[in-house]
Amino acid sequence: MKPFFLSLLLVLPALAADSPPPILLDKAGVKNLGIETVEAAETTFEETAFALGRIEEIPSNHAVLSSRISGRILEMMAFEGDVVTAGQPLVRVESRQPGNPPPSVVLNAPIGGLVSAAHVRLGEPVEPEKELLDVSDLTEVLAVARVPEHLAGKLKPGETRAHIRLAALGGEALDGTLLRFGTSADRESGTIDAIFRVPNPGLRMRPGMRAEFSVVLSKRENVMSVPREALQGDPASRVVYVKDFDLPNAFRKSPVRIGRMNDRFVEILGGLFPGDEVVTTGSYALGFAAGSGPSLKEALDAAHGHEHNADGSEMSAAQKTAKAAGKGEDHDHAAPSPLLTRFFMASTAILFVLLVAVSMAKPRPARPETSETT
């Protein structure tokens, strides 16, 4: 059966030679699908590892408000959830010393930040050892990732970076730098805490929030890559949609070979060239779009300034002569598609090879035995 497989290797490239026609849309179709493109280019590609973790406050950025005298809360000027500045009056405490009125003292914020907890209410008695308010400076926070122990040797404090995502930030990612490791590992999960220092714009991150980490392990230069949302198809046959360089609002399906993936990009090993405009947003919907624009013939005629066949191929001299004589319509219907012609050629070749293989495999009749005479 070896000739059969050899014939397949020779015939199949002929079938694949004709790429599928482009998906033609009008301006409304492009807008409805929300089509967005990026230019394929060689960039710095990051090898990353995924980890889960949490947000914690920086211990040195936490302060407690307390009173040096015994008394009761006479006035509350800040409450839990308020953002205060350093030195801002927060609480007035009335002393237990006699007087009319009794003397009082105002307690000011020790640092600026968020009032994260309030332990007293108006009129409540207080003592010097009692905590009144907690104030946390959350302009920077700690993002603690639980990374596998075997990755710890690849991470360097002060150098390793991570892309950190939280539900509170939507799709935005913040970059943090590795500060240090935890003091001990978790035996059950085989992980160790990797602690990153992260800026907190808008104070949207709060202690206790869950976080997702893409820890950068290494970088490679001059790697062709595209955003992950551009990649479509099943794992065995990956494709991207590329904007046609010639036809307006037209997109072609391009098979690609992929390499590594990280949290944002996928490495492209083949199938794209630098400068190709790859569809990102709307690429999934393009796989189901039937096309809302002009026909392929109309689009090519408008782009090139001369007529084409319905399948997009160039009209031959005979076709042009026949059309000029008023027979172009009949000729177009009679002219077979190049793809259909190649399909019949391939089918005929495969059937011929099968017939040859069957004839060679048919057992030959045994020769009659002859006895020797003496």
CORVENFEN-V455387 format. One record per residue. RES is the residue in three letters. PSI is psi in degrees with one decimal (999 if undefined). D_CENTER is the distance of its C-alpha to the mean C-alpha in Angstrom with 2 decimals. Layout:
# CORVENFEN-V455387
RES&PSI&D_CENTER + RES&PSI&D_CENTER
This chain:
# CORVENFEN-V455387
MET&4.2&45.49 + LYS&-40.5&44.10 + PRO&-31.5&45.11 + PHE&-47.2&43.00 + PHE&-33.6&39.75 + LEU&-37.5&40.74 + SER&-36.5&41.25 + LEU&-41.5&37.81 + LEU&-30.1&36.32 + LEU&-30.8&38.41 + VAL&-39.2&37.82 + LEU&-40.1&34.11 + PRO&-30.5&33.07 + ALA&-36.4&35.36 + LEU&-35.8&33.52 + ALA&-4.8&30.12 + ALA&-33.1&31.55 + ASP&114.0&31.06 + SER&153.1&27.46 + PRO&152.1&26.72 + PRO&156.3&27.62 + PRO&159.2&25.11 + ILE&116.2&23.95 + LEU&124.3&26.14 + LEU&160.9&25.47 + ASP&179.0&27.53 + LYS&-36.8&26.48 + ALA&-39.3&26.43 + GLY&-41.5&24.13 + VAL&-40.2&21.55 + LYS&-39.9&21.87 + ASN&-36.2&21.77 + LEU&-9.5&18.51 + GLY&39.0&16.98 + ILE&127.6&16.15 + GLU&143.8&14.33 + THR&156.2&14.15 + VAL&155.4&13.41 + GLU&125.8&15.80 + ALA&131.1&15.10 + ALA&161.1&16.62 + GLU&124.0&17.42 + THR&-178.0&15.95 + THR&121.6&16.02 + PHE&130.5&13.60 + GLU&131.6&13.29 + GLU&123.7&14.01 + THR&160.5&12.91 + ALA&138.3&14.25 + PHE&141.7&13.16 + ALA&156.2&15.96 + LEU&157.5&17.20 + GLY&-155.5&19.84 + ARG&167.4&21.67 + ILE&135.6&22.99 + GLU&156.6&26.61 + GLU&158.1&29.03 + ILE&122.3&30.68 + PRO&-37.6&34.19 + SER&-10.3&35.97 + ASN&18.5&34.54 + HIS&131.3&36.26 + ALA&155.0&39.82 + VAL&136.3&42.43 + LEU&129.5&45.11 + SER&168.6&48.57 + SER&142.5&52.22 + ARG&-8.9&55.05 + ILE&157.9&57.65 + SER&148.5&58.35 + GLY&-146.6&58.37 + ARG&158.6&56.35 + ILE&116.7&53.43 + LEU&-32.0&55.04 + GLU&136.9&52.02 + MET&119.2&48.22 + MET&1.3&46.49 + ALA&148.9&42.88 + PHE&169.3&41.04 + GLU&130.1&38.00 + GLY&-14.0&34.80 + ASP&147.0&36.59 + VAL&125.1&35.43 + VAL&164.5&38.48 + THR&159.0&39.57 + ALA&132.9&41.65 + GLY&-2.6&45.33 + GLN&134.5&44.79 + PRO&131.0&47.43 + LEU&-42.7&45.99 + VAL&142.1&48.97 + ARG&125.6&52.76 + VAL&128.2&54.83 + GLU&128.0&58.49 + SER&156.9&60.74 + ARG&-4.3&63.25 + GLN&145.2&66.01 + PRO&154.1&68.70 + GLY&166.5&68.87 + ASN&89.2&68.96 + PRO&167.1&66.12 + PRO&149.2&64.84 + PRO&151.9&62.96 + SER&163.5&59.16 + VAL&141.0&56.38 + VAL&131.8&52.99 + LEU&127.7&50.01 + ASN&158.5&47.31 + ALA&128.0&43.63 + PRO&-31.2&43.43 + ILE&166.1&39.96 + GLY&147.9&37.65 + GLY&-156.2&34.72 + LEU&132.2&34.01 + VAL&99.2&36.84 + SER&-20.2&35.03 + ALA&143.0&38.13 + ALA&124.5&41.65 + HIS&3.2&44.37 + VAL&162.0&47.35 + ARG&166.5&48.64 + LEU&129.7&51.31 + GLY&-5.3&54.74 + GLU&138.0&53.53 + PRO&146.9&55.67 + VAL&154.8&54.07 + GLU&161.5&55.10 + PRO&-29.3&54.08 + GLU&-1.6&52.08 + LYS&134.8&49.95 + GLU&131.4&46.39 + LEU&-54.6&46.14 + LEU&151.4&42.62 + ASP&132.9&39.45 + VAL&127.4&37.60 + SER&128.2&34.17 + ASP&106.7&32.75 + LEU&20.6&28.99 + THR&-24.7&28.13 + GLU&145.7&26.61 + VAL&172.0&25.58 + LEU&130.0&24.86 + ALA&114.9&21.56 + VAL&112.7&22.68 + ALA&139.4&20.35 + ARG&96.5&21.92 + VAL&147.9&21.16 + PRO&146.1&22.94 + GLU&-35.5&26.24 + HIS&-14.6&25.70 + LEU&-14.4&22.91 + ALA&-34.9&25.25 + GLY&-19.1&27.08 + LYS&-7.3&24.07 + LEU&134.4&23.50 + LYS&120.0&25.88 + PRO&138.2&26.89 + GLY&-13.6&26.78 + GLU&-45.7&24.35 + THR&135.5&21.28 + ARG&160.9&18.43 + ALA&144.9&15.59 + HIS&121.9&12.64 + ILE&129.9&13.73 + ARG&139.3&12.42 + LEU&152.6&15.02 + ALA&-32.5&15.57 + ALA&-20.3&18.22 + LEU&0.2&15.97 + GLY&-131.9&13.69 + GLY&0.0&10.26 + GLU&141.7&12.03 + ALA&138.4&11.83 + LEU&144.8&15.22 + ASP&134.8&16.35 + GLY&154.0&19.25 + THR&136.9&21.81 + LEU&123.6&23.33 + LEU&-49.8&26.76 + ARG&174.6&28.31 + PHE&163.8&28.18 + GLY&165.5&29.80 + THR&-17.8&33.47 + SER&159.3&33.11 + ALA&159.7&30.79 + ASP&114.2&30.27 + ARG&-37.3&32.30 + GLU&-46.1&31.01 + SER&-12.2&27.28 + GLY&34.4&27.77 + THR&163.7&25.64 + ILE&147.4&26.57 + ASP&126.6&25.51 + ALA&118.2&23.72 + ILE&120.5&24.50 + PHE&142.0&22.55 + ARG&126.7&24.12 + VAL&134.7&21.91 + PRO&151.8&23.05 + ASN&73.9&23.10 + PRO&134.3&23.29 + GLY&3.8&24.96 + LEU&35.7&25.72 + ARG&-24.0&22.93 + MET&132.6&22.38 + ARG&150.5&25.31 + PRO&137.2&26.63 + GLY&-14.6&25.66 + MET&143.9&22.18 + ARG&147.4&19.57 + ALA&150.8&16.69 + GLU&136.5&13.64 + PHE&137.6&13.69 + SER&98.3&11.83 + VAL&124.7&15.13 + VAL&118.3&15.46 + LEU&-37.3&17.97 + SER&170.6&18.55 + LYS&146.3&17.71 + ARG&138.0&18.54 + GLU&157.9&19.67 + ASN&50.9&19.64 + VAL&126.3&16.73 + MET&122.6&15.50 + SER&157.9&11.72 + VAL&159.5&9.39 + PRO&147.8&5.86 + ARG&-31.2&4.02 + GLU&-13.8&5.17 + ALA&-21.0&8.35 + LEU&128.9&9.13 + GLN&177.6&11.77 + GLY&176.7&14.87 + ASP&167.7&16.03 + PRO&-24.6&15.68 + ALA&-21.6&18.97 + SER&87.4&18.40 + ARG&142.1&15.04 + VAL&158.8&15.21 + VAL&161.8&13.78 + TYR&127.4&15.78 + VAL&134.7&17.60 + LYS&130.3&19.83 + ASP&131.7&23.42 + PHE&-12.8&25.19 + ASP&-44.0&28.47 + LEU&136.7&28.20 + PRO&142.3&27.02 + ASN&35.7&24.36 + ALA&143.0&23.96 + PHE&135.0&20.92 + ARG&140.5&21.23 + LYS&124.8&19.41 + SER&113.7&18.94 + PRO&140.1&18.74 + VAL&155.5&16.89 + ARG&130.5&17.25 + ILE&159.4&14.32 + GLY&-119.9&14.69 + ARG&158.4&12.74 + MET&147.1&9.10 + ASN&-163.3&8.02 + ASP&-18.5&5.78 + ARG&-31.9&4.17 + PHE&161.7&6.14 + VAL&136.2&8.32 + GLU&133.7&12.05 + ILE&118.3&14.24 + LEU&-21.3&17.80 + GLY&153.6&19.44 + GLY&-12.6&19.48 + LEU&158.4&18.44 + PHE&150.6&20.51 + PRO&133.8&19.99 + GLY&-16.8&20.28 + ASP&135.3&18.86 + GLU&107.7&17.15 + VAL&136.2&14.04 + VAL&129.6&13.06 + THR&-82.3&9.64 + THR&128.3&10.80 + GLY&-2.2&13.45 + SER&-37.3&12.64 + TYR&-42.7&13.06 + ALA&-28.4&16.23 + LEU&-29.4&17.58 + GLY&-17.5&18.13 + PHE&1.6&20.70 + ALA&132.0&22.17 + ALA&-8.5&25.82 + GLY&123.3&26.28 + SER&5.5&28.11 + GLY&-161.7&29.43 + PRO&169.6&32.50 + SER&165.1&33.35 + LEU&-39.9&32.43 + LYS&-45.9&36.06 + GLU&-39.8&36.23 + ALA&-42.7&33.09 + LEU&-38.3&34.36 + ASP&-43.0&37.85 + ALA&-34.7&36.72 + ALA&-37.6&34.55 + HIS&-15.5&37.15 + GLY&8.7&40.36 + HIS&167.9&41.89 + GLU&151.9&41.83 + HIS&167.2&39.75 + ASN&170.6&40.08 + ALA&-28.6&38.16 + ASP&2.5&35.81 + GLY&-5.5&35.00 + SER&160.3&37.36 + GLU&141.3&39.99 + MET&133.7&43.37 + SER&169.2&46.10 + ALA&-36.1&49.46 + ALA&-38.9&51.09 + GLN&-41.4&48.66 + LYS&-39.9&49.23 + THR&-42.0&53.00 + ALA&-39.1&52.91 + LYS&-39.0&50.97 + ALA&-28.8&53.38 + ALA&3.3&56.21 + GLY&10.6&54.74 + LYS&15.0&53.36 + GLY&-35.3&49.75 + GLU&-44.3&48.58 + ASP&-37.7&50.39 + HIS&-37.0&49.19 + ASP&-37.1&45.56 + HIS&-31.7&46.03 + ALA&-26.6&47.90 + ALA&120.4&45.53 + PRO&151.7&43.24 + SER&139.7&39.53 + PRO&-37.5&38.68 + LEU&-40.8&36.06 + LEU&-39.6&38.74 + THR&-45.1&41.27 + ARG&-33.8&39.11 + PHE&-46.1&38.40 + PHE&-38.0&42.17 + MET&-44.0&42.86 + ALA&-41.4&40.37 + SER&-42.3&41.80 + THR&-41.8&45.32 + ALA&-40.5&44.51 + ILE&-43.3&42.96 + LEU&-38.7&46.02 + PHE&-43.4&48.36 + VAL&-37.7&46.77 + LEU&-42.6&46.96 + LEU&-41.7&50.65 + VAL&-41.4&51.37 + ALA&-39.9&49.63 + VAL&-42.1&51.60 + SER&-35.7&54.86 + MET&-28.6&54.38 + ALA&-12.8&53.55 + LYS&128.7&56.72 + PRO&139.6&59.35 + ARG&145.7&62.56 + PRO&140.2&65.95 + ALA&142.1&67.81 + ARG&140.3&70.98 + PRO&140.1&74.28 + GLU&139.3&75.81 + THR&136.6&79.18 + SER&139.6&81.89 + GLU&138.0&83.91 + THR&140.5&87.69 + THR&999&90.16
